[in-house]
Amino acid sequence: MTLWLLFVTKIGPKLMAIRKPFNLRWLMFAYNILMAVTNAYFFGDQTVLRGEDRPPLDLSEHSPPRCLKRTLRYPPST
């Protein structure tokens, strides 16, 4: 922990003082486009592309008595 703190406060700024920051604009742009396309695919898969051959969601697993029983059996860790 001490080495990390020393690097972050003293050594790191001295090493980076003479360097220019990286230009990540196009990398971040490509990443954001990739994430938007991926999310659109998953959204379409769950809504628009959901065919009649797939069964509807079974919500009986989320009934209040069953959720209470599950919560009592496996209490949250927080």
The first five atom37 places (N, CA, C, CB, O) and aatype in JSON, in Angstrom:
{
  "aatype": [12, 16, 10, 17, 10, 10, 13, 19, 16, 11, 9, 7, 14, 11, 10, 12, 0, 9, 1, 11, 14, 13, 2, 10, 1, 17, 10, 12, 13, 0, 18, 2, 9, 10, 12, 0, 19, 16, 2, 0, 18, 13, 13, 7, 3, 5, 16, 19, 10, 1, 7, 6, 3, 1, 14, 14, 10, 3, 10, 15, 6, 8, 15, 14, 14, 1, 4, 10, 11, 1, 16, 10, 1, 18, 14, 14, 15, 16],
  "atom_mask": [
    [1, 1, 1, 1, 1],
    [1, 1, 1, 1, 1],
    [1, 1, 1, 1, 1],
    [1, 1, 1, 1, 1],
    [1, 1, 1, 1, 1],
    [1, 1, 1, 1, 1],
    [1, 1, 1, 1, 1],
    [1, 1, 1, 1, 1],
    [1, 1, 1, 1, 1],
    [1, 1, 1, 1, 1],
    [1, 1, 1, 1, 1],
    [1, 1, 1, 0, 1],
    [1, 1, 1, 1, 1],
    [1, 1, 1, 1, 1],
    [1, 1, 1, 1, 1],
    [1, 1, 1, 1, 1],
    [1, 1, 1, 1, 1],
    [1, 1, 1, 1, 1],
    [1, 1, 1, 1, 1],
    [1, 1, 1, 1, 1],
    [1, 1, 1, 1, 1],
    [1, 1, 1, 1, 1],
    [1, 1, 1, 1, 1],
    [1, 1, 1, 1, 1],
    [1, 1, 1, 1, 1],
    [1, 1, 1, 1, 1],
    [1, 1, 1, 1, 1],
    [1, 1, 1, 1, 1],
    [1, 1, 1, 1, 1],
    [1, 1, 1, 1, 1],
    [1, 1, 1, 1, 1],
    [1, 1, 1, 1, 1],
    [1, 1, 1, 1, 1],
    [1, 1, 1, 1, 1],
    [1, 1, 1, 1, 1],
    [1, 1, 1, 1, 1],
    [1, 1, 1, 1, 1],
    [1, 1, 1, 1, 1],
    [1, 1, 1, 1, 1],
    [1, 1, 1, 1, 1],
    [1, 1, 1, 1, 1],
    [1, 1, 1, 1, 1],
    [1, 1, 1, 1, 1],
    [1, 1, 1, 0, 1],
    [1, 1, 1, 1, 1],
    [1, 1, 1, 1, 1],
    [1, 1, 1, 1, 1],
    [1, 1, 1, 1, 1],
    [1, 1, 1, 1, 1],
    [1, 1, 1, 1, 1],
    [1, 1, 1, 0, 1],
    [1, 1, 1, 1, 1],
    [1, 1, 1, 1, 1],
    [1, 1, 1, 1, 1],
    [1, 1, 1, 1, 1],
    [1, 1, 1, 1, 1],
    [1, 1, 1, 1, 1],
    [1, 1, 1, 1, 1],
    [1, 1, 1, 1, 1],
    [1, 1, 1, 1, 1],
    [1, 1, 1, 1, 1],
    [1, 1, 1, 1, 1],
    [1, 1, 1, 1, 1],
    [1, 1, 1, 1, 1],
    [1, 1, 1, 1, 1],
    [1, 1, 1, 1, 1],
    [1, 1, 1, 1, 1],
    [1, 1, 1, 1, 1],
    [1, 1, 1, 1, 1],
    [1, 1, 1, 1, 1],
    [1, 1, 1, 1, 1],
    [1, 1, 1, 1, 1],
    [1, 1, 1, 1, 1],
    [1, 1, 1, 1, 1],
    [1, 1, 1, 1, 1],
    [1, 1, 1, 1, 1],
    [1, 1, 1, 1, 1],
    [1, 1, 1, 1, 1]
  ],
  "atom_positions": [
    [[0.82, -1.18, 0.0], [0.0, 0.0, 0.0], [0.88, 1.26, 0.0], [-0.95, -0.01, 1.21], [0.58, 2.25, -0.67]],
    [[1.95, 1.2, 0.75], [2.86, 2.34, 0.81], [3.53, 2.58, -0.54], [3.92, 2.13, 1.9], [3.69, 3.72, -0.96]],
    [[3.92, 1.5, -1.21], [4.55, 1.65, -2.53], [3.57, 2.26, -3.53], [5.05, 0.29, -3.04], [3.96, 3.1, -4.34]],
    [[2.32, 1.83, -3.49], [1.32, 2.39, -4.4], [1.13, 3.88, -4.13], [-0.03, 1.65, -4.25], [1.1, 4.68, -5.06]],
    [[1.0, 4.24, -2.86], [0.82, 5.65, -2.5], [2.02, 6.48, -2.93], [0.59, 5.79, -1.0], [1.86, 7.59, -3.43]],
    [[3.21, 5.95, -2.75], [4.42, 6.64, -3.18], [4.44, 6.82, -4.7], [5.67, 5.87, -2.73], [4.79, 7.89, -5.2]],
    [[4.06, 5.78, -5.42], [4.03, 5.88, -6.88], [3.0, 6.89, -7.35], [3.74, 4.51, -7.5], [3.28, 7.69, -8.25]],
    [[1.83, 6.88, -6.76], [0.75, 7.77, -7.21], [1.05, 9.22, -6.88], [-0.57, 7.35, -6.58], [0.71, 10.11, -7.66]],
    [[1.65, 9.48, -5.75], [1.85, 10.87, -5.34], [3.19, 11.46, -5.76], [1.72, 10.97, -3.86], [3.27, 12.67, -6.0]],
    [[4.24, 10.66, -5.85], [5.58, 11.2, -6.12], [6.15, 10.75, -7.47], [6.52, 10.8, -5.02], [6.46, 11.58, -8.32]],
    [[6.28, 9.46, -7.65], [7.0, 8.92, -8.81], [6.2, 9.12, -10.09], [7.31, 7.44, -8.61], [6.74, 9.56, -11.1]],
    [[4.9, 8.79, -10.06], [4.06, 8.88, -11.25], [4.01, 10.27, -11.86], [0.0, 0.0, 0.0], [4.24, 10.4, -13.06]],
    [[3.72, 11.31, -11.07], [3.69, 12.65, -11.65], [5.03, 13.09, -12.23], [3.26, 13.63, -10.6], [5.06, 13.82, -13.23]],
    [[6.14, 12.67, -11.63], [7.45, 13.04, -12.19], [7.7, 12.34, -13.52], [8.57, 12.69, -11.2], [8.26, 12.94, -14.44]],
    [[7.28, 11.07, -13.64], [7.45, 10.35, -14.9], [6.57, 10.93, -16.0], [7.13, 8.87, -14.7], [6.98, 10.96, -17.17]],
    [[5.38, 11.39, -15.66], [4.44, 11.87, -16.66], [4.56, 13.36, -16.95], [3.04, 11.56, -16.22], [3.85, 13.88, -17.8]],
    [[5.44, 14.06, -16.26], [5.55, 15.51, -16.43], [5.99, 15.89, -17.83], [6.52, 16.07, -15.41], [5.54, 16.92, -18.35]],
    [[6.86, 15.1, -18.46], [7.38, 15.47, -19.77], [6.63, 14.79, -20.92], [8.85, 15.13, -19.86], [6.95, 15.03, -22.08]],
    [[5.64, 13.96, -20.62], [4.91, 13.23, -21.65], [3.61, 13.94, -22.0], [4.63, 11.8, -21.21], [2.98, 14.56, -21.15]],
    [[3.24, 13.82, -23.26], [1.93, 14.33, -23.68], [0.88, 13.28, -23.34], [1.92, 14.66, -25.21], [1.18, 12.08, -23.32]],
    [[-0.34, 13.7, -23.06], [-1.39, 12.71, -22.79], [-1.75, 11.94, -24.06], [-2.65, 13.4, -22.22], [-1.62, 12.46, -25.17]],
    [[-2.18, 10.71, -23.87], [-2.59, 9.89, -25.0], [-3.84, 10.46, -25.63], [-2.81, 8.43, -24.57], [-4.72, 10.99, -24.94]],
    [[-3.93, 10.36, -26.95], [-5.13, 10.79, -27.66], [-6.04, 9.56, -27.81], [-4.79, 11.43, -29.05], [-5.82, 8.74, -28.7]],
    [[-7.03, 9.46, -26.97], [-7.92, 8.31, -26.96], [-9.28, 8.61, -27.59], [-8.11, 7.82, -25.55], [-10.21, 7.82, -27.45]],
    [[-9.4, 9.74, -28.27], [-10.69, 10.15, -28.81], [-11.27, 9.1, -29.75], [-10.56, 11.48, -29.53], [-12.44, 8.73, -29.61]],
    [[-10.49, 8.63, -30.71], [-11.02, 7.68, -31.7], [-11.2, 6.29, -31.1], [-10.1, 7.6, -32.91], [-12.12, 5.57, -31.48]],
    [[-10.34, 5.91, -30.18], [-10.52, 4.63, -29.51], [-11.81, 4.62, -28.69], [-9.31, 4.34, -28.61], [-12.55, 3.64, -28.71]],
    [[-12.07, 5.7, -27.97], [-13.31, 5.79, -27.19], [-14.53, 5.87, -28.09], [-13.26, 7.01, -26.25], [-15.58, 5.33, -27.76]],
    [[-14.4, 6.55, -29.23], [-15.51, 6.63, -30.18], [-15.85, 5.23, -30.71], [-15.15, 7.58, -31.35], [-17.02, 4.86, -30.78]],
    [[-14.82, 4.47, -31.09], [-15.05, 3.11, -31.6], [-15.65, 2.22, -30.51], [-13.74, 2.51, -32.13], [-16.54, 1.42, -30.79]],
    [[-15.16, 2.35, -29.3], [-15.69, 1.57, -28.18], [-17.16, 1.9, -27.93], [-14.86, 1.82, -26.9], [-17.97, 0.99, -27.73]],
    [[-17.51, 3.17, -27.95], [-18.9, 3.57, -27.72], [-19.81, 3.07, -28.84], [-19.0, 5.09, -27.6], [-20.94, 2.65, -28.57]],
    [[-19.35, 3.11, -30.07], [-20.14, 2.58, -31.19], [-20.34, 1.08, -31.02], [-19.46, 2.89, -32.55], [-21.44, 0.57, -31.21]],
    [[-19.28, 0.37, -30.66], [-19.38, -1.07, -30.44], [-20.38, -1.4, -29.32], [-18.01, -1.65, -30.1], [-21.17, -2.33, -29.46]],
    [[-20.35, -0.65, -28.24], [-21.28, -0.89, -27.13], [-22.71, -0.57, -27.55], [-20.88, -0.05, -25.91], [-23.64, -1.28, -27.15]],
    [[-22.92, 0.48, -28.33], [-24.26, 0.83, -28.78], [-24.82, -0.26, -29.7], [-24.25, 2.18, -29.52], [-25.99, -0.63, -29.58]],
    [[-23.99, -0.78, -30.59], [-24.44, -1.85, -31.5], [-24.73, -3.12, -30.71], [-23.38, -2.13, -32.58], [-25.73, -3.8, -30.97]],
    [[-23.88, -3.45, -29.75], [-24.1, -4.64, -28.93], [-25.39, -4.53, -28.13], [-22.92, -4.86, -27.98], [-26.17, -5.48, -28.08]],
    [[-25.63, -3.38, -27.52], [-26.86, -3.18, -26.75], [-28.08, -3.2, -27.65], [-26.8, -1.87, -25.98], [-29.12, -3.72, -27.26]],
    [[-27.98, -2.64, -28.84], [-29.1, -2.69, -29.78], [-29.4, -4.12, -30.19], [-28.81, -1.83, -31.02], [-30.57, -4.5, -30.34]],
    [[-28.38, -4.92, -30.37], [-28.58, -6.33, -30.71], [-29.33, -7.06, -29.6], [-27.23, -7.02, -30.99], [-30.31, -7.76, -29.85]],
    [[-28.86, -6.9, -28.37], [-29.5, -7.59, -27.25], [-30.92, -7.08, -27.03], [-28.68, -7.42, -25.97], [-31.82, -7.86, -26.71]],
    [[-31.14, -5.77, -27.19], [-32.48, -5.23, -27.06], [-33.39, -5.81, -28.13], [-32.46, -3.69, -27.14], [-34.52, -6.2, -27.84]],
    [[-32.91, -5.86, -29.36], [-33.7, -6.43, -30.44], [-33.96, -7.9, -30.24], [0.0, 0.0, 0.0], [-35.05, -8.39, -30.57]],
    [[-33.0, -8.61, -29.71], [-33.17, -10.04, -29.46], [-34.26, -10.28, -28.43], [-31.85, -10.66, -28.99], [-35.01, -11.24, -28.54]],
    [[-34.34, -9.43, -27.43], [-35.32, -9.63, -26.36], [-36.69, -9.05, -26.7], [-34.82, -9.02, -25.1], [-37.68, -9.46, -26.08]],
    [[-36.8, -8.14, -27.63], [-38.09, -7.51, -27.9], [-38.57, -7.8, -29.32], [-38.0, -6.0, -27.69], [-39.53, -8.55, -29.51]],
    [[-37.93, -7.24, -30.29], [-38.39, -7.32, -31.67], [-38.23, -8.72, -32.23], [-37.65, -6.32, -32.54], [-39.14, -9.24, -32.87]],
    [[-37.09, -9.34, -32.01], [-36.79, -10.63, -32.62], [-37.35, -11.81, -31.83], [-35.31, -10.78, -32.77], [-37.17, -12.96, -32.24]],
    [[-38.01, -11.55, -30.72], [-38.57, -12.64, -29.91], [-39.73, -13.27, -30.66], [-39.03, -12.12, -28.5], [-40.78, -12.65, -30.83]],
    [[-39.54, -14.48, -31.1], [-40.55, -15.15, -31.91], [-41.63, -15.81, -31.08], [0.0, 0.0, 0.0], [-41.57, -15.82, -29.85]],
    [[-42.6, -16.36, -31.76], [-43.7, -17.05, -31.09], [-43.27, -18.41, -30.56], [-44.86, -17.22, -32.04], [-43.93, -18.96, -29.68]],
    [[-42.17, -18.95, -31.07], [-41.73, -20.27, -30.62], [-41.06, -20.23, -29.25], [-40.78, -20.86, -31.63], [-40.9, -21.28, -28.62]],
    [[-40.68, -19.04, -28.79], [-40.07, -18.94, -27.47], [-41.17, -18.77, -26.43], [-39.07, -17.76, -27.41], [-42.06, -17.94, -26.61]],
    [[-41.12, -19.53, -25.36], [-42.18, -19.42, -24.35], [-42.09, -18.09, -23.61], [-42.09, -20.58, -23.35], [-41.01, -17.51, -23.5]],
    [[-43.22, -17.6, -23.11], [-43.18, -16.35, -22.33], [-42.43, -16.56, -21.01], [-44.61, -15.84, -22.06], [-42.22, -17.69, -20.57]],
    [[-42.06, -15.47, -20.4], [-41.33, -15.56, -19.14], [-42.22, -16.15, -18.06], [-40.81, -14.18, -18.72], [-43.39, -15.8, -17.95]],
    [[-41.66, -17.03, -17.27], [-42.39, -17.64, -16.15], [-42.16, -16.78, -14.92], [-41.93, -19.11, -15.91], [-41.09, -16.82, -14.31]],
    [[-43.17, -16.0, -14.55], [-43.03, -15.09, -13.42], [-43.47, -15.72, -12.11], [-43.83, -13.84, -13.67], [-43.47, -15.05, -11.08]],
    [[-43.83, -17.0, -12.13], [-44.23, -17.64, -10.89], [-43.06, -17.77, -9.91], [-44.82, -19.02, -11.18], [-43.26, -17.89, -8.71]],
    [[-41.84, -17.74, -10.44], [-40.66, -17.79, -9.57], [-40.53, -16.53, -8.72], [-39.41, -17.99, -10.4], [-39.83, -16.54, -7.71]],
    [[-41.2, -15.44, -9.12], [-41.05, -14.17, -8.44], [-42.29, -13.8, -7.63], [-40.75, -13.07, -9.44], [-42.52, -12.63, -7.36]],
    [[-43.08, -14.79, -7.24], [-44.24, -14.5, -6.41], [-43.75, -14.07, -5.03], [-45.19, -15.74, -6.32], [-42.7, -14.53, -4.58]],
    [[-44.5, -13.21, -4.34], [-44.04, -12.71, -3.03], [-43.72, -13.81, -2.02], [-45.09, -11.81, -2.45], [-42.69, -13.71, -1.35]],
    [[-44.55, -14.86, -1.86], [-44.17, -15.89, -0.87], [-42.87, -16.6, -1.24], [-45.28, -16.91, -0.74], [-42.06, -16.91, -0.36]],
    [[-42.68, -16.87, -2.52], [-41.46, -17.56, -2.94], [-40.24, -16.67, -2.76], [-41.58, -18.01, -4.4], [-39.18, -17.15, -2.35]],
    [[-40.37, -15.37, -3.05], [-39.25, -14.44, -2.85], [-38.9, -14.33, -1.37], [-39.59, -13.05, -3.43], [-37.72, -14.28, -1.01]],
    [[-39.92, -14.28, -0.52], [-39.67, -14.2, 0.92], [-38.95, -15.46, 1.4], [-40.98, -14.0, 1.69], [-38.01, -15.37, 2.19]],
    [[-39.39, -16.6, 0.94], [-38.77, -17.86, 1.34], [-37.31, -17.89, 0.88], [-39.55, -19.07, 0.76], [-36.42, -18.32, 1.63]],
    [[-37.05, -17.44, -0.35], [-35.69, -17.43, -0.88], [-34.82, -16.45, -0.1], [-35.7, -17.07, -2.37], [-33.65, -16.74, 0.17]],
    [[-35.39, -15.3, 0.28], [-34.62, -14.31, 1.03], [-34.28, -14.82, 2.41], [-35.4, -13.0, 1.14], [-33.17, -14.59, 2.91]],
    [[-35.22, -15.52, 3.03], [-34.94, -16.07, 4.36], [-33.93, -17.21, 4.29], [-36.22, -16.56, 5.01], [-33.13, -17.39, 5.21]],
    [[-33.96, -17.96, 3.21], [-33.03, -19.07, 3.06], [-31.63, -18.57, 2.72], [-33.52, -20.03, 1.98], [-30.64, -19.07, 3.26]],
    [[-31.55, -17.57, 1.82], [-30.26, -17.01, 1.4], [-30.27, -15.51, 1.68], [-29.99, -17.29, -0.12], [-30.57, -14.73, 0.78]],
    [[-29.96, -15.1, 2.9], [-30.02, -13.66, 3.21], [-28.98, -12.88, 2.41], [-29.82, -13.42, 4.72], [-27.91, -13.42, 2.09]],
    [[-29.28, -11.63, 2.09], [-28.3, -10.8, 1.37], [-27.03, -10.63, 2.19], [-28.9, -9.42, 1.03], [-27.06, -10.61, 3.42]],
    [[-25.93, -10.5, 1.5], [-24.64, -10.42, 2.19], [-24.3, -9.01, 2.65], [-23.54, -10.92, 1.29], [-23.33, -8.82, 3.37]],
    [[-25.1, -8.03, 2.25], [-24.77, -6.65, 2.64], [-25.43, -6.24, 3.91], [-25.16, -5.7, 1.57], [-25.25, -5.11, 4.36]]
  ]
}
